[in-house]
Amino acid sequence: MLLAMDVGNTNVTLGVYDGKTLKSTWRFATDMEKLADEYGVLILTLLQHEALSPDDITEAVMACVVPDLEPVFNAACSRYFNVRPLSVHAGIRTGLRILYDTPRDVGADRVADAVAAIHLYGPPLIVVDLGTGTVFDAINKDGDYLGGAIAPGVGIASEALFRRAAKLRRVELTRPHAAIGRNTMTSVQSGILFGYVGLIEGIVGRIKEELGGNPKVIGTGGYAEIIGRETTVIDVINPDLTLEGLRIIFELNKG
């Protein structure tokens, strides 16, 4: 089986593939202080919960946007699964032509998202990844990666607000009954949730104008479900898009 690992700034997402079938997925917080053994034991525990053993993992692939953690996960995989992950970096086969000014600057997770979206839905496309950052990726009708836009993520923006405004308390990110909040809690919920809906709709609209045609918009990332329900500009929500892209890239480089 293939262990796919998306190591992000806020969360780590894992998936186990049996062939092309995604058997199980897990998410846990990224911790810069954790050692390879700690991550290894954590992954082992998650596998055991799904009745999987270390021997079931015969291959691994990783997208890591936290440079200091790449050797940590390499070491964990080597010690606990006896495999060395294929890391998504410049120079490996992706089947994706990147027209960014500096192609090496495109994050591995953005590459994986684009590869999966093209394979699953066909270009032209806009991928909206709602995670640590709110990231927009534009793919033209020829399947070329053009670039996109990056805004602060919902969590980062919310945390900044709560830290800098002494009288505002943290609230759960849920949908308020109306855009006009009748108390501080619902006012904050409205501003955050509907504010990001407006941001997404505005940027997607501008990218569509520049791309032309009728690109399909794919939402992914930890906040995709809650925000995607509030807008019609996101056509498909696929929480496993990055993992699927990692699987496809691994298959392209296998052997």
JOMOBEL-V926024 format. One record per residue. N is the residue number from 0. RES is the residue in one small letter. PSI is psi in whole degrees, 0 to 359 (NA if undefined). Layout:
N;RES;PSI / N;RES;PSI
This chain:
0;m;155 / 1;l;127 / 2;l;116 / 3;a;132 / 4;m;122 / 5;d;102 / 6;v;104 / 7;g;179 / 8;n;329 / 9;t;317 / 10;n;155 / 11;v;128 / 12;t;128 / 13;l;149 / 14;g;145 / 15;v;124 / 16;y;135 / 17;d;98 / 18;g;235 / 19;k;4 / 20;t;124 / 21;l;111 / 22;k;317 / 23;s;151 / 24;t;153 / 25;w;154 / 26;r;137 / 27;f;162 / 28;a;139 / 29;t;132 / 30;d;110 / 31;m;340 / 32;e;345 / 33;k;143 / 34;l;169 / 35;a;318 / 36;d;322 / 37;e;316 / 38;y;321 / 39;g;314 / 40;v;322 / 41;l;314 / 42;i;320 / 43;l;316 / 44;t;318 / 45;l;318 / 46;l;315 / 47;q;327 / 48;h;334 / 49;e;20 / 50;a;34 / 51;l;148 / 52;s;164 / 53;p;328 / 54;d;340 / 55;d;336 / 56;i;111 / 57;t;347 / 58;e;160 / 59;a;152 / 60;v;147 / 61;m;137 / 62;a;120 / 63;c;121 / 64;v;10 / 65;v;93 / 66;p;322 / 67;d;339 / 68;l;347 / 69;e;311 / 70;p;333 / 71;v;314 / 72;f;328 / 73;n;315 / 74;a;320 / 75;a;317 / 76;c;321 / 77;s;316 / 78;r;318 / 79;y;341 / 80;f;355 / 81;n;38 / 82;v;153 / 83;r;120 / 84;p;145 / 85;l;118 / 86;s;134 / 87;v;107 / 88;h;169 / 89;a;135 / 90;g;342 / 91;i;159 / 92;r;129 / 93;t;343 / 94;g;8 / 95;l;125 / 96;r;120 / 97;i;119 / 98;l;18 / 99;y;152 / 100;d;318 / 101;t;92 / 102;p;328 / 103;r;341 / 104;d;349 / 105;v;124 / 106;g;149 / 107;a;325 / 108;d;324 / 109;r;321 / 110;v;314 / 111;a;318 / 112;d;314 / 113;a;316 / 114;v;314 / 115;a;316 / 116;a;318 / 117;i;315 / 118;h;323 / 119;l;325 / 120;y;340 / 121;g;141 / 122;p;163 / 123;p;157 / 124;l;154 / 125;i;125 / 126;v;129 / 127;v;110 / 128;d;111 / 129;l;86 / 130;g;228 / 131;t;316 / 132;g;161 / 133;t;106 / 134;v;131 / 135;f;130 / 136;d;132 / 137;a;129 / 138;i;124 / 139;n;180 / 140;k;339 / 141;d;2 / 142;g;18 / 143;d;138 / 144;y;119 / 145;l;324 / 146;g;213 / 147;g;220 / 148;a;151 / 149;i;125 / 150;a;162 / 151;p;144 / 152;g;166 / 153;v;314 / 154;g;316 / 155;i;314 / 156;a;318 / 157;s;314 / 158;e;320 / 159;a;319 / 160;l;312 / 161;f;326 / 162;r;325 / 163;r;345 / 164;a;105 / 165;a;329 / 166;k;0 / 167;l;125 / 168;r;155 / 169;r;140 / 170;v;157 / 171;e;137 / 172;l;85 / 173;t;165 / 174;r;124 / 175;p;164 / 176;h;336 / 177;a;161 / 178;a;331 / 179;i;100 / 180;g;137 / 181;r;2 / 182;n;174 / 183;t;319 / 184;m;309 / 185;t;333 / 186;s;318 / 187;v;316 / 188;q;317 / 189;s;314 / 190;g;318 / 191;i;306 / 192;l;304 / 193;f;333 / 194;g;317 / 195;y;330 / 196;v;315 / 197;g;320 / 198;l;313 / 199;i;313 / 200;e;322 / 201;g;313 / 202;i;319 / 203;v;318 / 204;g;317 / 205;r;318 / 206;i;321 / 207;k;319 / 208;e;320 / 209;e;326 / 210;l;321 / 211;g;175 / 212;g;208 / 213;n;74 / 214;p;142 / 215;k;141 / 216;v;123 / 217;i;128 / 218;g;140 / 219;t;176 / 220;g;169 / 221;g;333 / 222;y;8 / 223;a;320 / 224;e;307 / 225;i;322 / 226;i;324 / 227;g;332 / 228;r;345 / 229;e;5 / 230;t;151 / 231;t;358 / 232;v;341 / 233;i;118 / 234;d;322 / 235;v;137 / 236;i;122 / 237;n;97 / 238;p;343 / 239;d;20 / 240;l;315 / 241;t;317 / 242;l;320 / 243;e;321 / 244;g;321 / 245;l;319 / 246;r;316 / 247;i;315 / 248;i;320 / 249;f;316 / 250;e;324 / 251;l;333 / 252;n;359 / 253;k;134 / 254;g;NA
